[in-house]
């Protein structure tokens, strides 16, 4: 029997479960943790298919009735729980889940106000009392398990303490320390490391033709599949041009143009959009650093702006670009969370961030 032949990434994780299946040593509960965009939810679904696949040679086969039902998230014995809020209607929740059907690697965007609620866990507890309708194993997948509120976590603990033999539980998280120790201690913990560039390409190739522009997006998003697919679904070119307009205005110290650029950047309170702009800005300066260090224009990632970056490098080659990158970077993104989630002054925040880019010399780029 062959397992996970179509998944293509996270080879150590696949090997672990391959051995567990061969030796019939599956745990009753798993906690998948690791950075965002490493395929945790996608593999949880892959495991659910494998446990219930009807094929006798390769599992999952993605062809049998069970695999197809799980692929479309309509299998009666496989439940995927995502963070929601009470204001979301059933139709809205189904709409969010459809994104997982289309592409489980893309993840589901959620507000910081979305949580896994007690009612969702109560439904799982009720279902867990019964034997599977048609599956060999019931599978509960709790995505972003760190979003369980206290009530939900306490209720969920009771399922973990006395799980039925027919049930496998998989939780996923990007923040292991946010999972209560009482839950962690009852799970087999599996780490999902950051993907390599070639691994990210192999996943994207399943959904799109990978050209130089898409490779640029993969590089920019540091192989984070969630961010990559988010960028591919939006107007990447428009964002790149907006950042270039900002840099031109900042470099020439044109306050009017600078204000206009900041106004455009801050017209939305979308956290991911603002982070994309910051990442594009950082990528610009990384290109400049590489050109200065290696004197090779062929390594520029922003291929559409190669001529502009080359000219910029000649004018500002003595600037401390590494310090500029450090100043722009905010590992915790606490400020942007404040600005987006708590009604902060985004224009003031983003202006302060980008002010690091205003240069002493006055020249047009």
C-alpha positions as CSV (number, residue, x, y, z in Angstrom):
1,X,0.0,0.0,0.0
2,X,1.3,3.5,-0.9
3,X,0.4,6.5,1.2
4,X,0.4,10.3,0.6
5,X,1.9,10.0,-2.9
6,X,0.0,13.0,-4.1
7,X,0.7,15.4,-1.2
8,X,4.2,16.2,-2.4
9,X,5.5,18.3,0.7
10,X,6.3,17.8,4.3
11,X,8.1,14.5,3.7
12,X,9.0,13.9,7.3
13,X,5.4,14.3,8.4
14,X,4.2,11.9,5.6
15,X,6.8,9.4,6.6
16,X,5.7,9.5,10.2
17,X,2.1,8.8,9.3
18,X,3.1,6.2,6.7
19,X,4.9,4.2,9.4
20,X,2.0,4.7,11.8
21,X,-0.5,3.3,9.3
22,X,1.7,0.4,8.3
23,X,2.2,-0.5,12.0
24,X,-1.4,0.3,13.0
25,X,-0.2,2.8,15.7
26,X,-2.3,5.8,15.2
27,X,-2.9,8.1,18.2
28,X,-6.4,9.2,19.0
29,X,-5.5,12.9,18.9
30,X,-2.9,15.0,17.0
31,X,-1.8,18.6,17.3
32,X,-0.2,19.9,14.1
33,X,1.8,23.0,14.8
34,X,4.2,25.2,12.8
35,X,4.4,28.5,11.0
36,X,1.4,29.7,8.9
37,X,1.2,28.5,5.4
38,X,2.9,25.1,5.8
39,X,0.1,22.9,4.8
40,X,-1.3,21.8,8.2
41,X,-5.0,21.9,7.4
42,X,-4.4,20.4,3.9
43,X,-2.6,17.4,5.5
44,X,-5.3,17.0,8.1
45,X,-7.8,16.5,5.3
46,X,-5.3,14.3,3.5
47,X,-5.1,12.1,6.6
48,X,-8.9,12.0,6.9
49,X,-9.1,10.8,3.3
50,X,-6.4,8.2,3.9
51,X,-8.1,6.7,6.9
52,X,-11.3,6.2,4.9
53,X,-10.1,5.6,1.3
54,X,-11.5,2.5,-0.4
55,X,-8.6,2.0,-2.8
56,X,-6.5,-1.1,-2.2
57,X,-3.3,0.2,-3.7
58,X,-2.9,3.9,-3.0
59,X,-4.4,6.1,-0.2
60,X,-5.8,8.6,-0.6
61,X,-6.8,7.9,-4.2
62,X,-8.9,11.1,-4.5
63,X,-11.3,9.1,-6.7
64,X,-13.4,6.9,-4.5
65,X,-16.7,8.1,-3.1
66,X,-15.2,8.7,0.4
67,X,-12.3,10.8,-0.9
68,X,-14.6,12.8,-3.1
69,X,-16.9,13.6,-0.2
70,X,-14.1,14.7,2.0
71,X,-12.6,16.8,-0.9
72,X,-16.0,18.6,-1.0
73,X,-16.4,18.7,2.8
74,X,-19.7,16.9,2.7
75,X,-18.7,13.6,4.3
76,X,-21.0,12.9,7.3
77,X,-18.2,11.5,9.4
78,X,-15.5,14.2,8.8
79,X,-16.0,17.5,10.5
80,X,-13.9,20.6,9.9
81,X,-14.3,23.3,12.5
82,X,-13.1,26.9,11.8
83,X,-13.1,30.1,13.9
84,X,-16.3,32.1,13.5
85,X,-18.3,34.7,15.3
86,X,-21.9,34.7,16.4
87,X,-22.8,37.2,13.7
88,X,-21.8,34.8,10.9
89,X,-24.8,33.1,9.3
90,X,-24.7,29.4,8.2
91,X,-24.5,30.5,4.6
92,X,-21.5,32.7,5.4
93,X,-19.7,29.9,7.2
94,X,-20.4,27.6,4.2
95,X,-19.0,30.2,1.9
96,X,-15.8,30.3,4.0
97,X,-15.5,26.6,3.9
98,X,-15.9,26.5,0.1
99,X,-12.5,28.2,-0.1
100,X,-11.0,25.1,1.6
101,X,-12.8,23.0,-1.0
102,X,-11.2,24.9,-3.9
103,X,-7.7,25.0,-2.3
104,X,-7.0,23.6,1.2
105,X,-3.5,25.0,1.1
106,X,-4.8,28.6,0.9
107,X,-6.3,28.5,4.4
108,X,-9.3,30.6,5.5
109,X,-8.8,34.3,6.4
110,X,-10.4,35.2,9.7
111,X,-10.7,38.3,11.8
112,X,-8.9,38.4,15.2
113,X,-12.5,38.5,16.6
114,X,-13.3,35.0,15.2
115,X,-13.2,32.2,17.7
116,X,-14.1,28.5,18.0
117,X,-17.2,28.7,20.1
118,X,-18.7,26.4,22.7
119,X,-21.7,25.6,20.4
120,X,-19.4,24.2,17.8
121,X,-17.7,21.9,20.3
122,X,-21.0,20.8,21.8
123,X,-22.1,19.7,18.3
124,X,-18.9,17.6,18.0
125,X,-19.5,16.1,21.5
126,X,-23.0,15.1,20.5
127,X,-21.8,13.5,17.3
128,X,-19.0,11.6,19.0
129,X,-21.5,9.5,20.9
130,X,-22.5,7.7,17.7
131,X,-20.7,5.2,15.5
132,X,-19.6,6.4,12.1
133,X,-22.4,6.6,9.5
134,X,-20.3,5.2,6.7
135,X,-16.6,5.8,7.4
136,X,-14.0,3.5,9.0
137,X,-12.9,6.4,11.2
138,X,-14.6,9.6,12.2
139,X,-12.3,12.6,11.9
140,X,-12.6,15.9,13.7
141,X,-10.4,18.7,12.3
142,X,-10.1,21.8,14.5
143,X,-8.4,24.5,12.4
144,X,-6.6,27.3,14.3
145,X,-7.2,25.5,17.6
146,X,-5.6,28.4,19.5
147,X,-8.8,30.3,18.8
148,X,-10.9,28.1,21.1
149,X,-12.4,30.3,23.8
150,X,-12.1,29.1,27.4
151,X,-15.6,27.5,27.5
152,X,-14.9,25.7,24.2
153,X,-11.5,24.4,25.3
154,X,-12.9,23.0,28.6
155,X,-15.7,21.3,26.7
156,X,-13.3,19.9,24.1
157,X,-11.1,18.5,26.9
158,X,-13.9,16.1,27.8
159,X,-13.8,14.6,24.3
160,X,-10.0,14.2,24.5
161,X,-10.2,12.5,27.9
162,X,-12.6,9.8,26.8
163,X,-12.4,9.5,23.0
164,X,-14.3,6.8,21.2
165,X,-12.2,4.2,19.4
166,X,-13.7,5.2,16.1
167,X,-12.6,8.8,16.4
168,X,-9.4,10.6,15.3
169,X,-9.0,14.2,16.3
170,X,-6.6,16.6,14.5
171,X,-6.0,20.1,15.7
172,X,-3.9,22.7,13.8
173,X,-2.2,25.8,15.1
174,X,0.5,28.3,14.3
175,X,0.9,29.2,18.0
176,X,1.6,26.1,20.1
177,X,2.0,28.0,23.3
178,X,-1.6,29.3,23.0
179,X,-3.0,25.8,23.3
180,X,-3.8,25.0,27.0
181,X,-1.3,22.5,28.5
182,X,-4.3,20.3,29.5
183,X,-5.1,19.8,25.8
184,X,-1.5,19.6,24.5
185,X,-0.6,16.9,27.0
186,X,-3.3,14.6,25.5
187,X,-2.2,15.0,21.9
188,X,0.6,13.6,19.8
189,X,2.4,16.8,18.6
190,X,3.6,17.0,15.0
191,X,5.8,19.8,13.7
192,X,5.3,21.3,10.2
193,X,8.5,23.3,9.3
194,X,8.6,26.2,6.8
195,X,8.5,25.0,3.3
196,X,11.5,25.1,0.9
197,X,11.2,27.2,-2.2
198,X,10.8,24.1,-4.5
199,X,8.1,22.7,-2.2
200,X,6.1,25.9,-2.4
201,X,6.5,25.9,-6.2
202,X,5.3,22.2,-6.4
203,X,2.1,23.2,-4.5
204,X,1.4,26.3,-6.6
205,X,1.9,24.3,-9.8
206,X,-1.2,22.3,-8.8
207,X,-3.3,25.4,-9.2
208,X,-1.4,27.7,-11.7
209,X,1.3,27.9,-14.2
210,X,4.5,29.0,-12.4
211,X,6.2,31.8,-14.3
212,X,8.9,34.3,-13.2
213,X,6.2,36.6,-11.7
214,X,4.7,33.8,-9.6
215,X,8.2,32.8,-8.5
216,X,8.6,36.4,-7.4
217,X,5.4,36.2,-5.3
218,X,6.6,32.9,-3.8
219,X,9.9,34.4,-2.8
220,X,8.3,37.6,-1.5
221,X,6.0,35.6,0.8
222,X,8.8,33.4,2.1
223,X,7.2,30.1,0.8
224,X,4.1,30.7,3.0
225,X,1.3,29.1,1.0
226,X,-1.5,31.0,2.6
227,X,0.2,34.3,1.8
228,X,1.2,33.1,-1.7
229,X,-2.4,32.1,-2.7
230,X,-3.7,35.3,-1.1
231,X,-1.4,37.4,-3.3
232,X,-2.2,35.4,-6.4
233,X,-5.9,36.1,-5.9
234,X,-5.3,39.8,-5.6
235,X,-3.9,42.5,-7.9
236,X,-0.2,42.0,-7.1
237,X,0.9,44.4,-9.9
238,X,-1.2,47.2,-8.5
239,X,0.4,46.8,-5.0
240,X,3.9,46.7,-6.5
241,X,3.2,49.9,-8.4
242,X,1.8,51.6,-5.3
243,X,4.9,50.8,-3.3
244,X,7.1,52.1,-6.2
245,X,5.1,55.4,-6.3
246,X,5.7,55.7,-2.5
247,X,9.4,55.2,-2.9
248,X,9.7,57.8,-5.6
249,X,7.8,60.3,-3.5
250,X,9.9,59.5,-0.4
251,X,13.2,59.6,-2.2
252,X,12.5,62.9,-3.9
253,X,11.0,64.3,-0.6
254,X,7.8,65.3,-2.4
255,X,5.5,65.7,0.5
256,X,2.4,66.1,-1.6
257,X,3.0,62.9,-3.6
258,X,4.1,61.2,-0.4
259,X,0.8,62.1,1.3
260,X,-1.2,60.9,-1.7
261,X,0.7,57.6,-1.7
262,X,0.0,57.0,2.0
263,X,-3.6,57.9,1.5
264,X,-3.9,55.2,-1.2
265,X,-2.1,52.7,1.0
266,X,-4.4,53.3,4.0
267,X,-7.7,53.5,2.2
268,X,-8.4,50.0,3.5
269,X,-8.2,48.6,7.0
270,X,-7.3,45.1,5.7
271,X,-4.4,43.8,7.7
272,X,-3.1,41.4,5.0
273,X,-3.2,44.2,2.4
274,X,-1.0,46.4,4.6
275,X,1.4,43.6,5.4
276,X,1.7,42.9,1.6
277,X,2.7,46.5,1.0
278,X,5.3,46.3,3.8
279,X,6.7,43.1,2.4
280,X,6.9,44.6,-1.1
281,X,8.8,47.5,0.3
282,X,11.2,45.2,2.1
283,X,11.7,43.2,-1.1
284,X,12.6,46.4,-3.0
285,X,15.4,47.1,-0.5
286,X,16.6,43.5,-0.5
287,X,16.9,43.7,-4.3
288,X,19.0,46.9,-3.9
289,X,21.2,45.2,-1.3
290,X,21.8,42.2,-3.6
291,X,22.6,44.4,-6.6
292,X,25.1,46.5,-4.5
293,X,26.8,43.4,-3.0
294,X,27.0,41.2,-6.2
295,X,26.9,43.9,-8.9
296,X,24.5,41.6,-10.8
297,X,21.2,42.9,-12.1
298,X,20.0,39.4,-13.1
299,X,19.3,38.5,-9.5
300,X,16.6,41.2,-9.0
301,X,13.3,39.7,-7.9
302,X,11.2,42.7,-8.9
303,X,11.7,42.0,-12.5
304,X,9.1,44.5,-13.7
305,X,11.0,47.3,-11.9
306,X,14.5,46.2,-12.7
307,X,15.5,49.4,-14.5
308,X,14.1,51.6,-11.6
309,X,15.9,49.5,-9.0
310,X,19.1,49.7,-10.9
311,X,18.8,53.5,-11.1
312,X,17.8,53.7,-7.5
313,X,20.9,51.7,-6.5
314,X,23.3,54.0,-8.3
315,X,21.8,57.1,-6.5
316,X,21.5,55.7,-3.0
317,X,24.1,53.0,-2.8
318,X,25.7,54.5,0.4
319,X,22.4,54.3,2.4
320,X,22.1,51.8,5.2
321,X,19.5,49.6,3.6
322,X,19.8,46.8,6.1
323,X,18.9,49.2,8.9
324,X,16.0,50.5,6.8
325,X,14.7,46.9,6.5
326,X,15.1,46.4,10.2
327,X,13.2,49.5,10.9
328,X,10.3,48.6,8.6
329,X,10.1,45.1,9.9
330,X,7.8,44.4,12.9
331,X,8.1,40.7,13.8
332,X,5.0,40.7,16.0
333,X,3.0,43.1,13.8
334,X,1.5,44.4,17.0
335,X,1.2,47.9,15.7
336,X,-0.7,46.9,12.6
337,X,-3.0,44.7,14.7
338,X,-3.8,47.7,16.9
339,X,-4.4,49.9,13.9
340,X,-6.7,47.4,12.2
341,X,-8.4,45.8,15.1
342,X,-8.7,48.5,17.7
343,X,-9.6,51.6,15.6
344,X,-6.0,53.0,15.6
345,X,-4.8,55.6,13.3
346,X,-3.6,53.6,10.3
347,X,-2.4,56.6,8.2
348,X,-0.3,57.8,11.2
349,X,1.0,54.3,11.8
350,X,1.9,53.5,8.2
351,X,3.4,57.0,7.7
352,X,5.6,56.4,10.7
353,X,6.7,53.1,9.3
354,X,7.4,54.4,5.8
355,X,9.1,57.5,7.1
356,X,12.2,55.4,7.6
357,X,12.5,55.4,3.8
358,X,12.8,59.1,3.4
359,X,16.3,59.8,2.2
360,X,18.7,62.7,2.9
361,X,19.5,63.3,-0.8
362,X,16.9,64.8,-3.1
363,X,16.8,63.2,-6.5
364,X,14.2,61.7,-8.7
365,X,14.1,57.9,-9.1
